[in-house]
Each structure stands twice: as C-alpha cells, then as structure tokens.
Amino acid sequence: MISHSPLLSQPLSHFLHLLLLPLFITSVASQCKNPPIIFNFGDSNSDTGGLVAGLGFPVNLPNGRTFFHRSTGRLSDGRLLIDFLCQSLNASFLSPYLDSLGGSRFTNGVNFAVVGSSTLPKYVPFSLNIQLMQFLHFKARTLELATAGFGNFVTDEGLRNALYIIDIGQNDIADSFSKKMSYAQVTKRIPSVILEIENAVKVLYNQGGRKFWIHNTGPLGCLPQKLALVQKKDLDPIGCISDFNSAARIFNEGLRRSCERMKSQFSGATIVYVDIYSFKYDLIANSSKYGKKNILIANVLYIFWYYVDCERRRDMKHTCIIPHIFGFQTPHRLLMQACIGP
C-alpha cells in the first residue's frame, strides 16, 4: 500500500514521479529522449473527452474553467490525475480514442476511459471489456499502418514498454447501490468486478504489456451526490455513508490481493497498486488542514444548486465561485486543486 499522508502537502506531480520510478528505472536513458507511452482504461476519474467524442454528450462550463479556460470533456474544473501523471513524465496529455477531430496519431498513447464506464455488463459501451477490445483493434491497425509506411505510429516496442493504467470499479459499486441492492448483494458482486480487472491485465500482458498501474476506488460514500440521498444515521464519524465506503474498502482489499497474485503469476511484470482511497479520505477527513472548511457539509448544502446554476447562467465570476471553496467541482468529482494539494 502506498503511504499517503506525508505526500498530501506536496504537489501530486512529485508524488506520481516518485511512484513510477520503479517502472522506468531500467530505461532512464531512453526516457530522456522519448517520454513513456501510456494507455489508460477507466471512467470519469480519467476521461479526457471520451464521453463527448463517443456520444456527443455536452460537458460544459464550469468544467475546465481553472486550467484550460474552456470545456475539454473532463468532469473537472481543470486537470485530472491522468493529466498530472503525463506532465510529471514530460508526456503530452492523452487524447481520447474516439476523438476523430483531435488530429492525434496517438504516438504518446491513448485514453480509452469514458464517463460512467464499469466492468459489468461486459458488452455495454463503454465497459472495461469494450475499452480492451478498442485497444486490441488500435494495436492491430496501428502496426498495420506502420508496416505499410503510412507515417509515425506507436511501434511494437513502444507497446511493450508502455505503461498500462486501469482505474475502474467505482461505477460497479455505485450502480449496484442505486438499484436498491442490499449491502450483502453489492459486496457479493465485488469478486466478479475484480475478476474483470484481472482478465484485462492478463490480456494486456499476453499482448506484451509489462508495466501496470492499478487504481483502487475512492470513498464513494463521501461524494455529495450520494450524501444528499441518505439520513444521518447512515453516516460514519466524518459524515460519509458507512455502507458505501465499507463496500469500497472491500473492493480495494480484494483488488490489492489480486495485484499481489498477479505479480507472482505474470513473470517480468511490474504491477503497482495505487491507494487512491486513503489519499481522498484523508483529504476529506482533514479538510481544514488542507485549506477546505467543512467540506462535506458545504457540498451537501450547496453543490447541486451552484453546479446547476453555473450550467444555466454561465456566470463564472460570481455564481461558480463557491464550489471552488468547498473542494468539489460536481456532485461526483473533486476540484483540480484537491489533486494538486495546498
């Protein structure tokens, strides 16, 4: 498990750089000339425009207001964790796989993540399995075009040396609760979700991938959208939904054990389990230490009204300033500042 508390006072980009050193230590010289190639699979936590490109679904301001100063399809006021990762490795931001107008040849990698994605059902867009199938098509087509001399594309060596990131599972848990499943029913489904992630790593490994970064899920019970729908008796000592966070922790422990198993099964592979839950929970539990006051209470009271009002009025100067103070950009997503640290 990754130590989280001492790192919160530092820029997250520094944290990511330290975290990834073991993955690239054997090829430091080549990194200086060529930034690492990254393939990302996931949901809204790392979607850099897949929802907009894939379904045409609008993602308007205030998303994008603090860094890009325009909407980019990210459900954030600025950059996401995947963006900080790319910057820490001197790599370009990842383009969404389905973005036909971006002009990218994906030489630095591809982002297959799409808002709302889950592991199950397997054949519903854009599940982890669908994203994996997209990768397989991308690989075959890229190598075909490169062999035919159609220009600069990711090579077979680049695919072998790439970093493969999987950040998914939150929606599997959240959707189960939203369907009024009991706590026991939700937790019973968790092994199937973890198995899908294992299968994805196995497929990528068999395709030559050797460097994997696997995120656990965050404290689902602390999201404003969830908190607005429950009674006080359902909350833990810091004000988050007990059952939701308990299910998230069960998922995370199962995923951690899965990563340990895969390390022994997949010869030559480096698999890093990233403890995002502890990072986010500490940020919320100790919000005053990081410059945020009463983060959960403030968001339950205000986040829906202000977010909807920002969407309707586009009054970026006045209407949208409050969520920036509270720490969440939307009912689902932390602000960019929460990723950077104070």
N, C-alpha and C positions, 0 to 999 in steps of 0.2 A: 504494500500500500504506500502511496506517496504521501510524504509529510506535507501538510498544507498550511498550518498556521503561520510559521515563520515567513512564508513566501507571500502572504497577502499584502504585506507592506511594500513589496517590490513590484515593478512593472511585470505584468503577466508574460510579456515577451521574454524577459530574462528567465522566468520560470520554465517556459517552454524550451528555451535554448538548452538549459541545464538538463531537462528531462530527456531530450532527444540526443544528447551527446553519445550515449552508448550505441545508438542505432547507426551512427555515421562515423564512429571513431576510426574504422578501418579504411575510410576513403576521404580523409580530410583534404588531402591534396586536390582530389578531383572536385570537391565541393567548392573550392575557391574559384574554379573556372566555371563550373556548372551547378547552379542551385539544384537541390533534390527535386525529383518529380513526386507529386502527391496525388493519390486517388482517394477521394472521400465519399463515404456512403453514410446516409443519415436522414435526419428530419429537419425541423425548423431550427434546431440549435446550430446547424451548419449550412442551411440552404442559402446560397448566394444569388438566387434568382431563378431557381428551377421551377417553382410554382408559377411564376409569371410566364416563363418561357414555355412550360408544358401545357398549362391550362388557360393562359391569358388572364388569370385571376389578378385583379389590381392590388398592388401593395403600395399604398400612397403615403404621403407625409402624415404624421411626423417621422415615419421610418426614414432613416438616412439623414436626418437633419443636422447632426452634430459633426459628422466627418465628411461624408460625400456631398452634403448640402443638396441632396436630391434623393429620391427613392431609387434603390438599386435592386429591389426584390428581397432584401434581407428584412426579417422581422426584428429590427433593432434600430435604435437611433443612430448607430454608426457601424462599427466593425463587430464581427463575431469572433469567437475563439479561433476558428479556422483561419481567419484573416490575420490575427496576431501570430499564429504559427507560421504562416507564409512569410510574414515580414521578418520574424526572428531568424528565418533561414535564408533571407535575402532572395526569396522567390516571389514571383508575381501572384496576385490574387487569383484564385481558381475560378475559371469560367464554368457556368452550368452546362451540363452535357447537352441539354435540349435548346440552348440559345443559338439559333440559326443566324442571327444578325450580329453577333459579337465579333466575328472575324477571327476567332481563335483557331489555331491548329492544335491546341492542347499540348504543346510541347513541354509545358511545365506540369501537366497533369489535368485531371478532370474532377469536377464536383457533381456527383450523381444525387446528392441529397435534395429532398423535396419536402416542403412543409406538410405535416400530417402523416408522414410515412411511418409504417410499423413493420414488424416482421411477419405478422399473420393478419389476414389470409395471404398466402404466398403469391397469388396471381392477380392481386388488385393493385393497380397503379397507385403510388409508386413504392411498393413494398421493397424490403431488402432484397428479396429474390429477383424482382424486376430490375432493380438497380444493378444487381450482379449480372443479369442477362445483358443489360446495356453495356456493361464493361466488357463482357466477352465479345460482343459484336464490335465494340470500339477497338479492341485489341486486334481482332482478325482483319478488320477493314483498314486500320492504320498500317499494319505490317504489309498488307496487300498493296496499298498505295505507295508506301516507302520502297518496296521491292520494284514496283513499276516505274520508279523515278519521278513521282509526281510532287516532289518537294520535301521539305523538312518536317518529319513527323517523329513521334516517340519511337525509339528503336526497341528491339527485343531486349537489349542490355539495359536500356532505361526502364523497361517494365520490370525486369528482375531486381533492379536496385531501388525501385520506388518505395515510398512509404505509403502503406495502406491503412486508412483510418476508418473505423466503424464507430458511429455514435448514434445508436438507435435503441429503442425499447421503451422509452417513456410513454409513447402513444399506446403501446400494447396494454400497459397498466392503466393509463388514464381512460382509454376506451372501455375497458372492462368495468371500471367503476361507473362510468357514465351510462352503461347498460343495466345498471342496478344489480350487478352481480354482488354476491356476498364477499366478505373478505376471504373466506375459505376458497370460494370459487376463483377469485382473482389470483390468489397465490398458487392454486393448483395449476394454472396455465403458465406460470413463470418458467418451469423447465422446458416447455416447448419453445418459448421465446429464445431462451439461451441456446437451445439446440440449433435454431435457425442461424444464430450468430456463429456458432461453431462450424456449421456447414459452410457458411460464407468464407470463413477463414480457410477451411480445408480446400475449397475450390480455388481461392486466390493462391494458396500455397502450391497446389498442383499446377497452376498456371505460371509458377516461377517466383511468386512473391515471397519475400523472406522477412520483411520489416513491417510489423503491425503495431498499431496504437489503438487500443480498445477502451472507449469511454464507458464508465458506469453511468447510471441515470441520476439526475439531481433530486432534491427534496420536493417531490411532486405535491406534497401536502402543504407547501408554503406558497404555491402560486396563487395570486389574487383571484383568478377565475374560480379556483376550487374553494377558496376560503369564503367567498361570497355566498356559497350554497349550503353551508353547514351550520350547526348550532355550537355554542360554546363548549358544551360537554364533550364534543368530539375532538377538542384541541389538546395539543401537548403543552408543556410548560412555556414554550416560547411563542405559542399561538398558531402552530401549524396542525394540520389534520393528522392525527395519530395513525389511523389505519393506512392512509395513503403513503405516508413516509415509512411505515413498517413494511409495506409491500415493496417499496423501492429498495429498502435495505436488504430484504430477502433476495430480490433480483440481483442486487450488487454483490452479495456474498456468493451467490451461485455463479455469477459471471466471473468473479475473482478466482474461484476454484476451477472453473472452466479454462481460464487463461493459464493456470498452473498446469493443468493436464495437457493442454496443447503445447506448452513449452517442452514437455517430455516426449510428446508424440511426433512433433514436427522438427526433424533434425535440421540444424542450421538456421532455424527461425528465431528472431528476436520479437517477443510479444510483451508489450508494455501495457499494464492495466492502469488506467488513469482515474483517480478518485475525485471526480467532479462533485459528488455528493457532499463530501466533507468540506470542500472549498466553499460551495454555495451555502451550506447550512451554517458554517461559521460566520460567513458574511452577514447572514440574516440574524443569527442569534446575537452577534456582537456588532450590530449595525452602528451603534453610536461610536464605537471605536474607529470605525471607518468613515465617519462623517455623515451617516444617514440616521435620522431621528425617527424612532417608532415606525420602522419600515413596513411592517405587516399591517398595523392599524391604519396607517395612512393610505396604503394601497387598497385595502378593502373599502374604505370610505370614498376614495376619490378616483381610482384608476379607470373605472368604466366611464364615469361622467366625463372626465377630462380627455380620455382617448377618443371617445365618440365625438366630443365637441371639437377636438383637433381635426378629426376627419371631416367634419361637416363645415367648419368655418375656415380652416387653413390659417388660423390666427397664430402663427408660430411664435410671435414675440410675447404674447400675453397668455393665451389660453393653454399653451402646451408647456409652460414652464414648471408647473407643479410636479408632474411625473419625474422630471429630471432631479428634483429634490428628493423624491421618495425612493428612487432606486429601480423601478420597473418601467420599461417603455410601454409594454402592453400587458394584458392580463396573464400572458404566458412567458414574457421574456424580460430578462434583466437588461438594464441600460449598458451601453458600451463602457461607461465609467466603472461599472461593477466588475468588468473584466480587467480593466487596467489597474485598479487599485487606487488608493488615495495619493 
